[in-house]
């Protein structure tokens, strides 16, 4: 009898109980089709934002650009000073990369008045609110702008940021379809990666990198902790270690967010799975990496006073109870919209139906998951929702009398992305959907959210190029027209993003269903004793 016949190949230990990583490796064809297809798709959509955006296109991008160039010039830990609103530091950067914003917070005003980067390269001492932030992200994206302090360097830096984010998102996409039989998880990835994430990823802003790391971390934890049919994988532990370390170190709240994610996924976990993790050496290496990154991130925040916030409008006579009521009643609805996307400088709201359709896609996953899930599934879903809202609400309420209400919905996304991702997995696991229905639901979600990704970019381009009015009569609908155009041309940006949406659609179509399942299943040789 052949070594690979069913009678001999059947392992004496169920695959879910094996921790040698042998059965955790998907076929190379599946990896090429999922990871690379998703990477190209996400990168092209991000590149569309890169090519479409004026200087200082996203919140605080100018501050992050100055910080990135300063880090690239060797100024990793400048002295904390009363700079950039009193909470930043000074960096020495070429004057050609520093430009004032003349159009922010006024959606009716296009970017025509903006002075492009380039010209005088005299090094100046410049204040930045991001001067105390952890230098990890800035060291990766800042060097092109230090070498070419003009549009070329800015575009290359943005593209590097887009590439880093796309690699994390592609890893999450691959995890969703290669590390679990419940490939409805692919729909969770499509819904979790909202337009604001790709907008931030196409600019110089560590928030996009942090959100993508949260997506990658949760995508690896879900099959590792919750799918008893699956073995423990070395690749998953590597992804957990890298993505978790990015979350820990990117921003001041990183250690809080990563601890919340790990706590939600670990409690409760079955005793058998816990025993497997304790016996699995790569899990200890991942835990060590997270511990070191968390300690380093927290130490940096304390030493550099990076958690201090710039004062905005402070309400008179505000108390903590009043601030909490204001957060829940007024700010929470704003947070929901901001997590989907209020592009540019929080000054561009798309027509309400755009947000309604995105929330509809989320509801198609979350509500059935709550209905079919177990009590532990429901606990995790509520925890992924409540944890970020509670942290931001409490931190804002405690500091409102000093700095006002400074929180934004995008700050919560590294944890909040777990809601649709976990819901999709739970629905696939508990809903007993066959391959055809799973594929149909994933593709339906793709048909809803991918055109919306393009719509958000197109409408924001109109805002930058022509300005948008307060009514339909004053709002042009042509993203190729206007008094300002990006250096590469409006059509180039839009077509690049459209190609990315098509590639993500290809990923959604080819990564689910019977054929994908057949390719992703371990071969007999892979599940036999090593």
C-alpha positions, 0 to 999 in steps of 0.5 A, a space after each residue: 500500500 502506498 505511503 500516502 493512501 488514506 489508510 496509512 496517511 491518516 494521522 494518529 493525532 488529529 491535525 488540530 492537536 499537532 503543533 509541529 507546523 507541518 500541516 499549517 503550510 498551505 499550498 504554494 499556489 494558494 499563497 500566490 493567488 491569495 497573498 499576491 493578489 491581495 497585495 497588488 489590490 490593496 497597494 494599487 488602491 493606496 497608490 490611487 490615494 497617493 497619486 490623487 492627494 495634495 501636500 498635507 492631504 490627511 490629518 496632520 500629514 505635514 507634521 508626520 512628514 517633518 518628523 519622518 525627514 527629521 528621523 531620516 536625518 538622524 534625529 530619532 529622539 529630539 528633546 520634548 519641547 513646547 513645539 507644535 501646539 506645545 506637545 511636540 519637538 523640533 526637527 531640522 529639515 529642508 525648507 522645501 518639504 515644509 508647506 502651510 495648508 491653506 485649504 483645510 477644514 473648508 470643503 468648498 475650497 480646493 487645493 489650488 492655493 497650496 504651494 507644492 513641495 520643492 525649491 529651497 533646500 536650506 535646512 531649518 529648525 521646524 516644530 512638529 506635533 509628531 516630534 515625540 512619536 516613536 521613530 519606527 514608522 518614520 525611519 521606514 518612510 522618511 529617507 526618500 524625502 530626506 534625499 529628494 525634499 520635493 514631490 518625488 521624495 514625498 510620492 516615494 515615501 507615501 508609496 513605501 507607506 502604502 507598500 508596508 500597509 498592503 503587505 500587512 493587509 495581504 497577510 491578513 487576507 491570506 490568513 482568512 482563506 488559507 488558515 481556516 476552512 471557514 472562508 467567509 472570513 474573507 468578507 470580514 477583511 473586505 469590510 474591516 479595511 475601510 476607506 479611511 484606512 487606505 486614505 491614511 495608508 496613502 499618506 505619511 501617517 502612522 495611523 494607517 500602518 497601525 490599523 493594518 497591523 491590527 487587521 493582520 494581528 486579529 486575522 492570525 489570532 482568529 484561526 489560532 485561537 478559535 478554530 479547533 480543526 486547525 493546527 498551530 502554525 509557525 507562520 501565524 506566530 510570526 505574523 502575530 509577533 510582527 503585527 503585534 509589535 507594530 501595534 505596540 510601538 506605532 502610537 502611544 495607545 499601542 500597548 493598550 490596543 494590543 493588550 486588549 486584542 490579546 485579552 479578548 482572543 485569549 479569554 476564554 480559550 479552551 484548555 486543550 488549545 492553551 496546552 497546545 500553545 504552551 507546548 509550541 515553541 514559536 508561541 513563546 517566541 511570539 510572546 517574547 517579541 510582544 513583551 519586548 515591543 510592548 515594554 519598548 513602546 511604553 518606555 518610549 511614550 513615558 520617556 518622550 511624553 508622547 501621550 500629551 495632547 494639544 489643546 483644542 476647543 475646551 468646553 467651559 465648565 466641563 466635568 467628567 460625568 458631563 464629558 462622558 454623556 457628551 461622548 456617548 450621545 454626541 461623539 459616538 455617532 461621529 466615531 461610527 462615521 469616522 471609522 468608515 471615513 471622513 477624508 481629507 482633514 475631517 472636512 469631506 462627508 460623502 452623501 449619507 447613503 455611502 455610509 449606510 451601505 457600508 454599515 449594511 455590509 457590516 450588519 450582514 455579518 454581525 447580526 447573523 453572527 450574534 444570532 448563531 454564535 455561542 456566548 463566548 462568540 457574543 462576548 468577543 464581539 461585544 468586547 471588540 466593540 466596547 473596548 475601543 469605545 470605552 478607552 477613547 471615551 474615558 480618556 477624552 472625558 478625563 482630559 476634556 477640561 484641559 484639551 477638549 474632545 480630541 478623539 477620532 474614530 480612526 484611533 479605535 480602528 486597530 481594535 474595532 476591525 475585529 468586529 466584522 472580522 470575527 463576525 464573518 468567521 463566527 458566521 462561517 463556523 456556526 452558520 453551516 453555510 455550504 461553499 456556494 453560499 459562502 462564496 455568494 456572500 463574500 462576493 456580494 460584500 465585495 460588490 458593495 464595498 469595493 465600488 464604495 472604496 472608489 467612490 470615496 476616492 473620487 469624491 475626495 478628489 472632487 473636494 481637492 480639485 474643485 471643492 464641494 458645496 453644501 448642496 447638490 447644486 454646488 457640488 460638481 460630480 467630475 473627479 477629472 475636472 477642477 482648478 487643481 490637479 495632482 502631478 501625475 494627473 487625476 485620471 492616473 490616480 483614479 484608474 490606478 485605484 480602479 485597477 486595485 479594486 478589480 484585483 481585490 474583486 478577483 481575490 474575493 472571487 477566487 479565494 472562496 468556494 470549492 476550488 479554493 478549498 481544494 487547493 488550501 486543504 493539506 495533502 496527506 503527506 502534510 498531515 502525516 507524522 513528520 
